[in-house]
Amino acid sequence: MSQFQPARRITGLVQSDIRAMTKECIRLGGINLGQGLCELPTPTPVIEAAQAALAEETKSIYSSPEGILPLRQAIARKLEKENGIKANPETEIIVVNGSTGGYAATLMALLNPGDGILLFEPFYGYHLNAAILAELQPQFIPFPGTDLALDEAAIRQTITAKSRAIVICTPNNPSGKMWSESELKTIAKIAKEHNLLVITDEMYEYFRFEGRPHVSPASLPELADRTVTLMGLSKTFSITGWRLGYVHAPAALAEKIRLANDLFYVCAPTPLQYGVLEGFGKVPPSYFTDLQTEFKDKRDQICEVLENVGLRPIVPQGAYYVLADTTRFGIASSKDFAMKLLEKTKVASVPGRAFFNSNVGEKFVRFCFAVTDDRLTKACQQLGQLKGGF
Ligand code: GLN
């Protein structure tokens, strides 16, 4: 045992339930509907361009800290066309090591230790724990109930003089909520009144159902000058292990995020940047529209089974997760429930406690449906055996 004590900022933190359940799932030989692994084929042009770049010396060296210019230009075109965000590729876009890397760089660059960061329950656990590691003070806006409605009064009650940032994740991991323009206008009003930074994670922008539009907060003129937008490429091109994403922010903020990104990561992996550059150019728009149909089918398939076995789902509007209410099974701890479910049905989920600060999380588990049709069908059959309880 080392006598050396780790830093205070990490002392209370433990491995995430997302990763812990993957470990348990492997140990018990289950089907992993826990961690969002996104088991879809990567588009061939993306792979081929990355492979070619690996063999080229000039494409395998460091890129500039903000990423290769042609990729930033492609991202700027995409942001304008699909998100309604007009971005200067020279000064406002940074290619980062996954949205998670972009989030870390943003926190370090723009917020001070002790600053309050507002998180909506349910939140993505990494948004909380990375904030704790950055020595911020998390401030939780309570779960509004299964309709996930925006409660302006609840936000106002949570804000204190310390509050400096608010995190939005749309479409949301884990609830699937998609923020509407009018909800974002409410956020804009509050953010202006309290001079809050808005950090928005839009990792799942292409996964949305029933033709719902994705609204990027930074596309609202009243939010543009105070919003940092985190976008991922993991899910867009099914390359979760490549660790690539990008950040958009007003130039003065982007400059600082770029510096933090340089100090922590130097740059995102250069050859892989060439791979996704090809993706932006070659992957047809139908790839993204097909995703929506395919994932709606997957969503419907799992929600039907969950409903049938008494695990009432909060039917997601977007993203590829579903929160299911386990109350009927009478197990007080979401971790116990998830473990029992894994043992009995060989299907892994993530305990709801990973996404909530309050006890409400204990009655939920999260399932990820971004798996192949075969695996999803098998998992649904195994979950179907649950009818009537454990
Ligand atoms: N974002 C994915 C999830 O929520 C994976 C996160 C991770 O593995 N850390 O499951």
Residues whose N, C-alpha, C, O or C-beta is under 5 A from the ligand:
A	BS01	LIG	I18 G34 Q35 G36
